[in-house]
Amino acid sequence: MTFKTKYFAIVFVLTILWGGTIKTFAQEIDIKDALIDIEKGEIDKAAEFLKQNYSDSDPSILFLDAVLTKDGKSALNKYVYIIEKFPASRYADAALYRIFTYYYSLGAYNKAERYLDLLKSKYPASPYLRFTNRNLPDSTDEEGEIIEYRYAVQAGAFLKRDNAERLADQLQAEGFECEIINREIGGSIFNIVLAGKFENEKDSRPLLELLENKFSIKGRLIDLDRNR
């Protein structure tokens, strides 16, 4: 999985507000706080919430379960189950978006396009559509060897784009590949600086040490499988 498309696959799990109103589904448990915990890196707290509230008939809980699932293929199957069994649920469009990004990140562009078309047709008001406004490559290679870059480092989150670009330029000068993505959190758009590409946690240590020692920044390791 390439570094660029892995970054693209980091989904905006907190995007539940649009049109100035909150989507409400009385039959579903509110998992917003658990999603916020995941965003803050408090995975155990979110997992405990899932354990205490688990129900195989609540699509919001099933979505949270999928988000917390480490294995990408297993998470994919759970998202597919949500859109097939609960197409009108609160996070159905988010589940469909995650399926799209899964196949996109693998370079399976034909499959990705099919799910993108489904997202557009079934959920035309979905806020996730604004993150898919890009051209898919004409060809696809779904059988090629894939390098699983599972981790990246979140080096900073800024309201001002200029500040994010300044940090990205500094890190690129140090030899690290960087990308800036937008993430909506609590109604504000943040510019997130992601740096590095790592197959395992230990490979990220030099970058984390550089951030702390040279830039006085406490970087945070991002598990991309959990944030697909």
C-alpha positions in Angstrom: 0.0 0.0 0.0 1.6 3.3 -1.0 2.3 6.1 1.4 0.2 8.6 -0.5 -2.9 6.4 -0.8 -2.5 5.2 2.8 -2.7 8.9 3.9 -5.7 9.4 1.7 -7.3 6.4 3.4 -7.3 8.2 6.8 -11.0 8.8 7.1 -12.7 11.6 8.9 -14.6 9.5 11.5 -15.9 12.5 13.4 -17.7 14.1 10.4 -21.3 13.6 11.6 -22.4 17.2 11.3 -23.6 18.8 8.1 -26.2 21.1 7.0 -26.2 22.8 10.4 -28.0 19.8 12.0 -27.0 16.5 13.7 -28.3 13.3 12.2 -30.3 11.5 14.8 -31.3 7.9 14.9 -33.2 7.0 18.0 -32.5 3.3 17.7 -28.7 3.7 17.6 -26.4 4.2 20.5 -24.4 7.5 20.2 -20.8 6.6 19.6 -19.5 10.1 19.0 -17.5 10.2 22.2 -15.9 6.9 21.4 -14.8 8.2 18.0 -13.4 11.2 19.7 -11.4 8.9 22.0 -10.0 7.1 19.0 -9.0 10.4 17.4 -7.2 11.3 20.6 -5.4 7.9 20.6 -7.4 6.6 23.6 -8.1 3.3 21.9 -8.6 1.3 25.1 -11.3 3.7 26.3 -13.2 3.3 23.0 -12.7 -0.5 23.2 -14.2 -0.6 26.7 -17.2 1.5 25.5 -17.7 -1.0 22.7 -17.4 -4.0 25.1 -20.0 -2.5 27.4 -22.5 -1.6 24.7 -22.0 -4.2 22.1 -25.0 -5.3 20.1 -25.0 -7.0 16.7 -28.3 -5.3 15.9 -27.0 -1.7 16.4 -25.3 -0.5 13.3 -23.5 2.4 15.1 -22.0 -0.1 17.5 -21.0 -2.3 14.5 -19.4 0.7 12.9 -17.4 1.4 16.0 -16.3 -2.3 16.1 -15.1 -2.0 12.5 -13.2 1.2 13.2 -11.4 -0.6 16.1 -10.6 -3.7 14.1 -6.9 -3.8 13.4 -7.0 -6.2 10.4 -7.9 -4.3 7.3 -9.6 -7.2 5.5 -11.7 -8.0 8.6 -12.7 -4.4 9.0 -13.7 -4.3 5.3 -16.1 -7.2 5.8 -17.7 -5.4 8.7 -18.2 -2.3 6.7 -19.7 -4.3 3.9 -22.1 -5.9 6.4 -23.2 -2.5 7.6 -24.1 -1.1 4.2 -25.9 -4.4 3.2 -27.9 -4.9 6.4 -28.3 -1.3 7.6 -28.3 1.0 4.6 -30.3 3.7 6.4 -28.1 3.8 9.5 -26.2 6.8 10.8 -22.8 5.7 9.6 -23.7 3.8 6.5 -22.2 6.4 4.2 -19.0 6.5 6.4 -18.8 2.7 6.1 -19.2 2.9 2.3 -16.5 5.7 2.2 -14.1 3.4 4.1 -14.7 0.6 1.6 -13.9 3.0 -1.2 -10.7 4.1 0.5 -9.7 0.5 1.3 -9.7 -0.4 -2.4 -8.2 2.9 -3.5 -5.3 2.4 -1.1 -4.7 -1.1 -2.5 -4.6 0.3 -6.1 -7.8 -1.6 -6.9 -9.2 1.4 -8.7 -12.0 -0.4 -10.6 -13.5 -1.6 -7.3 -12.9 1.7 -5.7 -14.8 3.5 -8.4 -17.7 1.2 -8.1 -18.1 1.9 -4.4 -17.6 5.6 -5.1 -20.4 5.6 -7.6 -22.5 3.8 -5.0 -21.7 6.4 -2.4 -22.7 9.2 -4.8 -26.0 7.5 -5.8 -27.2 6.3 -2.4 -25.9 9.2 -0.2 -25.8 12.3 -2.4 -25.8 14.5 0.7 -22.9 12.7 2.4 -20.1 15.0 3.7 -17.6 12.3 2.7 -18.2 13.1 -1.0 -16.1 16.3 -0.7 -13.1 14.1 0.1 -13.4 12.0 -3.1 -13.2 14.8 -5.7 -10.2 13.4 -7.5 -9.6 11.4 -10.6 -9.1 7.7 -10.4 -6.3 6.1 -12.6 -7.6 4.5 -15.7 -5.9 1.2 -15.0 -5.7 -1.1 -12.0 -3.4 -3.8 -10.8 -5.1 -5.7 -8.1 -2.7 -8.6 -8.0 0.6 -6.9 -7.6 2.8 -7.0 -4.6 1.7 -4.5 -1.9 3.9 -3.0 0.8 1.9 -2.5 3.9 2.9 0.9 5.3 0.8 0.6 8.4 2.0 3.6 10.4 2.6 7.3 10.0 3.4 10.1 12.4 1.0 13.0 13.0 3.5 15.8 13.4 1.1 18.6 13.9 -2.5 19.9 13.5 -3.1 23.5 12.6 -6.0 25.7 11.9 -3.8 27.8 9.6 -2.6 26.2 6.4 0.6 28.3 6.4 1.7 26.8 9.7 1.2 23.3 8.5 3.1 24.0 5.3 6.0 25.5 7.2 6.3 22.4 9.4 6.0 20.1 6.3 8.8 22.0 4.5 11.1 21.6 7.6 10.5 17.9 7.8 11.0 17.4 4.1 14.3 19.2 4.4 15.2 16.5 6.9 14.4 13.9 4.4 11.0 12.8 5.5 8.1 12.5 3.1 5.1 14.6 4.2 1.5 15.2 3.3 -1.0 17.7 4.6 -4.6 16.5 4.9 -7.8 18.2 6.1 -9.8 16.8 8.9 -13.0 18.1 10.4 -13.0 17.9 14.2 -15.7 19.5 16.2 -16.9 21.7 13.4 -13.4 23.1 12.6 -11.2 22.2 9.7 -7.6 21.3 10.8 -4.6 21.0 8.6 -2.9 17.7 9.7 0.8 17.2 8.9 1.6 13.5 8.4 5.2 12.4 8.0 7.1 9.2 7.3 6.0 5.8 6.1 6.6 2.8 8.3 5.8 -0.9 8.3 6.2 -1.2 12.1 6.2 1.0 15.2 9.9 0.9 15.9 10.8 2.3 12.5 9.0 5.5 13.5 11.2 6.2 16.5 13.9 8.3 14.7 11.2 10.6 13.4 9.5 10.9 16.8 12.8 11.7 18.4 13.7 14.3 15.8 10.4 16.0 16.3 10.9 16.2 20.0 14.6 17.1 20.1 14.8 19.5 17.2 11.3 20.9 16.9 10.0 20.5 20.4 7.0 18.7 19.0 5.4 15.6 20.6 4.5 13.6 17.6 1.9 10.9 17.6 2.1 7.6 15.9 -1.0 6.9 13.8 -2.2 3.3 13.1 -3.5 3.7 9.6 -5.4 0.4 9.8 -7.5 1.8 12.6 -8.0 5.1 10.8 -8.8 3.9 7.4 
